[in-house]
Amino acid sequence: MRDDLTFVEQIHRELTDVRWPEPQEIRARARRRSRRTIVAATVALTLVGGSAAAMAGGGRGAVPAPVSATTQAPARGEIADDSLLRPADLAQPAQRELSQSGLGEPILIDHLLGYCRESQGITPVWETSRWSRSQTLLREHRVGAATLGGVLLTQDLYRVTPELAKSFLADLDGMVAPCAEWRGVGPYELAGKTGVGEAVHRWAVVDRNFAGDGASLVRHTMSRPVDRQSGSPLADEPQSTSTAIVRVGDLIAVLSVGQGGTEDDLRRLATVAAGRMCLAANPPC
């Protein structure tokens, strides 16, 4: 699939269980990630473009040197797999698609939020982690079942510097504020007709402090996409999507649920995730 997606290609994507590659800018820096469900991909107007450096940004964290043995117990470094949520934590039968670790990855909240900021000349976009581990949990597929597997949860878990751990959630409002209302515009071709479509995107921090040492819930909503010239609707109004960001010690988790998941689901999973994160946090819980 080419990276330069047109508006019509997004319209033709189903809202549920869609899996497609991240834009080139993010994939180059975060190729460890499994393919994600983009719940509102049909009308996202991502306008993929720009520089990889601008999208990835530069953070205050640095890739650490290996921890050498000392007479004292060393601080935890690489994030263990058992610090992640487990399939049994979900309300539906689930199976793990992929779990991978990385070094120096951007703390990615929402790639479209990053593009909104970049389009306004606000860089760097993302802070940089020290270590990271990510996973995707899929709906369990049973032989003979009518329902195919779909994404139930994505989780990215990052270890950051102590300074960034303290400031990340405090800085979240400032990160979201420039995109409180952003008009996305892009070309489309639909039913033999071409034109320019537009939709208004909004991001807001809608809840805080519901898990761990601190947590925030970021909600993304989008208006019904229309033809820019005539105002004719091009697709139905998409559902809102939400992302939970949770901190425990020097760990930050970014969680999102697939189509059908709710903000209540996210809050519950964030609480469970905070308990799992205690296994790897500095200082220990």
N, C-alpha and C positions, 0 to 999 in steps of 0.2 A: 504494500500500500504506500502510495506516495505521501510525503509529509504535508504538502501544500493542499489541504482539503478545501474544497469549495463548499459554499453554503448548501447547495442541493445535496451533496454527498452526506452532509450532516443531517439534513431533513429526512433522507431515506433510511437513516439508521433507526432501529427500534429503541425505545427508551429502556427496555428491560434487557439485562444480561448482555449488553454490547461489550465486546472486548476488542480494543484497537490500540495500536502503538501510540505512545506518548509523542508529542512533537519532538523534532530532532534536537532542539536545544536542550531539552530536559533529558531525553534518552541518552545523549552523549555523556552527561554527567551522572545519570542515575540508571544505567543499564542493568543494574542489579534488580530493579523493580520488576515484578510480574506485571503482565498486561492488566490494566485496570478497567473496571466498569466506569464509564463516563455517563452518569445517569441522564444528563440533559444534552447528550452529544448531538441529538438531532437538530438542535437550534442554538448551539453554543456560540457560534460566530467567533471561533477562536482566532481567526485572522493570523494563522501561524506565520511567523516571520521574525525578523530581528536577529540579533547576534546571540550566540550561545553564551558568551561571557556576560552579556547583560541579563539574560534570563536566569543563569545560575547564580550570578552575583558573587560577591566576596564577603565572607563573614569574618567575625572576630575570632572564631575558633581556628585552631591549627591542627594538622595531623600530628599526633604525638609520636614520640620515639617509643620503642618497646620498653616496657617497664622492667627494670633490672631487679634481681633478687636483693632484698635487704634483710636486716635482722628483724624489721617490723613487717607486719602483713601489708603487702602492696595494695594500693587502691585498685578497685576493679577497672579493667580496661574494656576488652572486647565483650560484647553483650551476648550472654548465653541464650540459647534457644528456649530454655524453660522460663525465660522472662516474658515471653510473648503469651498472648491469649491462646487458648486451646479450643479445638472444635467443640468439646463438650461444654464450653462456656456459652455457646450460642443457643438460642431457643429452638433452632431447626437443626436437623442432622446435617453435619458439615464435614468436609474433608479439606485438608491442606493442599494447595496447589504448589506452593513454592515458599521457601524461606531462605533468604540470602543475607549475607553481611557485607559491609563496605567500610571504607575509610574516607573521611573528608567529603561526605555527601551534603548537598544542600538540604535544609530543613523545609521540605516542600509541603505547603498547606493546600494550595489549589493552583494548578498551573495557569488557569484562566485569570485568577486574581493577580498572578505574577505578570501576565501579559498586559492586564489593565494598568498596572503600575508602570511597566516599561513603556507603554504607549504614551504615557504622560511625562516620560523622561526621568522617572524616579528609579535610580539605581544606587547601590546594588539591591536586588530583589530579595534574595534569600540569604539567611545566615548559614554558616557552615558548621556541621557537626564534627566530632572527633571520630567516634565509631558509630555504626548504625546496623540495624537488622530490620528486615521487612518480611511481611508474609501476606498472602491472599488466601482466604478461606472460601471455598465453594460449597454450594448446596450439594449434598451427597447424591451421587448418581447411582441408582440401583438398576441392575440388569432387568429389563422388562418394564421399567417405570416409564410413564408417559412424559414426565417432566425432566428436561435435561438440566445439567448442572449450571448454576449461575452464581455470580459473585455475591456473597453474603457480607463479607467484611474485608477491608484492607487495613493493615496496620504497619506503620513505620515507627520504629523506636530508635531514638538518637541519644548518644552520650555527648554532652557539651561541656564547655568550660564552666567553672563555678560562676563566673561573672555573667555569662550568657544565660545560665539556668535561672538566675535571679531576675534578669531583665526581660526575658523573652515574652512572657505573658503580659508584663507591664507595658511593653512596646506594641502589643498586638493591636490596640485601638488605633495607634498611629499608622500601622501597616494597612489597616482596612479602610481608614477614613478617606483616602483619595478615591476609593472605589465605592463610596456610599451610593453613587448613582453614575453609571458609566454606559454610554451608548455604543454598542458594538455594531459595526457595519461591514457587509461583505457581499460579493456577487453571488447570484444563484441562477440555476437553470431548473425549471420545474414544469413538467407537462408541456415541454416544447417551448416554454417561454423563459426569457432571461431578464434579469434586472438586478437591482441592488436591494438587499434586504437589511433590516435593522431590528435590533431588540435592545431593551434597556436592562442592564444587569445591576443588581444591588447586593452588597455584602454588608453584614452587620454582626457584631458580637452580641448575642442574645441571652447568654447565661454565663455564670462564673462560679468558681469555687464549689463545684459539686463532686470533686474527687481529688485524691492525692494531696500534694502540697499546694496545689492550685490547678485550676482547669478553666477552660473557656469553650464556648460553643459558637462557631461561626456559621451563619446561615447565608446561603446564596439563593437569591430569587431572580427570575428572569421574566420579562413581559412576553406577551405573544408576539412572535416575529411577524413583521409586515413588510410589504413592498414599500420602499422608501418614497417612491413617487406617487403611487395611487393610494397607499394606506391599506391595501387589501391584505388580509391575513394569509400567511404562508403555511402555518402549522398551528396546532393547538397550543395553548399556554402550558409550558412544562411545569412539572412539580419542582418545588424547592429542594435543595440539597443542603446537608449540614455536615460539618467536620468538628470533631472534638479534639482539643489539644490538652494534654494532661502532663503535669510535671510531678516527678518524685525525685528529690535530691538533684543529681546532675543528669537525670534522664528526662527526655521529652517524648511523648507518644502522640502520633497523629492518627486518628481513627475515622473511618467513614464506613457506612453500611450501604449495601446494594439496594436496588429497587424494592420497595415494600418495607424497608427499614424505617424506623421512626426516630425522632429525637429522644424519646424515652428509652428506646433501645440503646442509643448511643450513650446516654448517661449511665445506664446500668453497666454496659460493657466498659465504660471508662473507669467505673469504680472497681470492677474486677481487674482491669488492666493495671490500675494503681497498685493493687495487692501483688500482682505478679512482678511488677517493676521493682518492688522492694528487694527481690532476690538479687538484683544487680546494681542497685543504687549506691552512690557515694554521697554522704555517709550512709551506712546501712540503716534500714528502718528499725 
